[in-house]
Amino acid sequence: HVQLVESGGGSVQAGGSLTLSCDLSGDTYTDACMAWFRQAPDKERERVASISSDGDTIYYVDSVKGRFTISQDNAKNTLYLQMNSLKSEDTAMYYCALKPNPGGSFMCRSLYYNYWGQGTQVTVS
């Protein structure tokens, strides 16, 4: 059993910053991808960023490159998303996700993750 709990969302003005956190508990995996997804109203869910368990493979969607940074603290079982220069189009519900035993770091780009958090709302005005 895996539990993912996001925090750090909120309302911020355009150009501002937020840092999202995702705490992982329950079963742990030595090899897993973790990712941040987001979904805005009336839009499909998109993968914002993902990271391999060793941290060597990181992917970002083009729209956040240079503004967002994904990182993880394996000792604390916590995933982070530092978001800078926020734009109104970043407004969405943000979800943390886990994909255990992906079968290769390239699989971290997949849209199919096994475990999901409940989400945290980010609103940029």
ChimeraX attribute file (.defattr): number of C-alpha atoms within 10 A of each C-alpha:
attribute: neighborCount
match mode: 1-to-1
recipient: residues
	/A:1	7
	/A:2	13
	/A:3	16
	/A:4	22
	/A:5	19
	/A:6	23
	/A:7	18
	/A:8	14
	/A:9	18
	/A:10	14
	/A:11	14
	/A:12	17
	/A:13	13
	/A:14	16
	/A:15	13
	/A:16	14
	/A:17	17
	/A:18	18
	/A:19	16
	/A:20	22
	/A:21	23
	/A:22	26
	/A:23	17
	/A:24	21
	/A:25	14
	/A:26	9
	/A:27	9
	/A:28	12
	/A:29	12
	/A:30	10
	/A:31	16
	/A:32	20
	/A:33	29
	/A:34	30
	/A:35	30
	/A:36	26
	/A:37	21
	/A:38	22
	/A:39	19
	/A:40	16
	/A:41	9
	/A:42	6
	/A:43	9
	/A:44	9
	/A:45	16
	/A:46	15
	/A:47	23
	/A:48	24
	/A:49	25
	/A:50	29
	/A:51	25
	/A:52	24
	/A:53	21
	/A:54	14
	/A:55	16
	/A:56	8
	/A:57	14
	/A:58	21
	/A:59	18
	/A:60	20
	/A:61	14
	/A:62	9
	/A:63	11
	/A:64	17
	/A:65	12
	/A:66	11
	/A:67	14
	/A:68	20
	/A:69	19
	/A:70	23
	/A:71	19
	/A:72	19
	/A:73	11
	/A:74	13
	/A:75	6
	/A:76	10
	/A:77	13
	/A:78	18
	/A:79	24
	/A:80	22
	/A:81	23
	/A:82	14
	/A:83	20
	/A:84	17
	/A:85	15
	/A:86	22
	/A:87	19
	/A:88	14
	/A:89	12
	/A:90	20
	/A:91	20
	/A:92	21
	/A:93	18
	/A:94	27
	/A:95	26
	/A:96	31
	/A:97	29
	/A:98	25
	/A:99	22
	/A:100	19
	/A:101	14
	/A:102	17
	/A:103	12
	/A:104	11
	/A:105	21
	/A:106	14
	/A:107	17
	/A:108	27
	/A:109	22
	/A:110	14
	/A:111	14
	/A:112	12
	/A:113	18
	/A:114	10
	/A:115	15
	/A:116	20
	/A:117	19
	/A:118	14
	/A:119	22
	/A:120	21
	/A:121	20
	/A:122	21
	/A:123	19
	/A:124	19
	/A:125	14
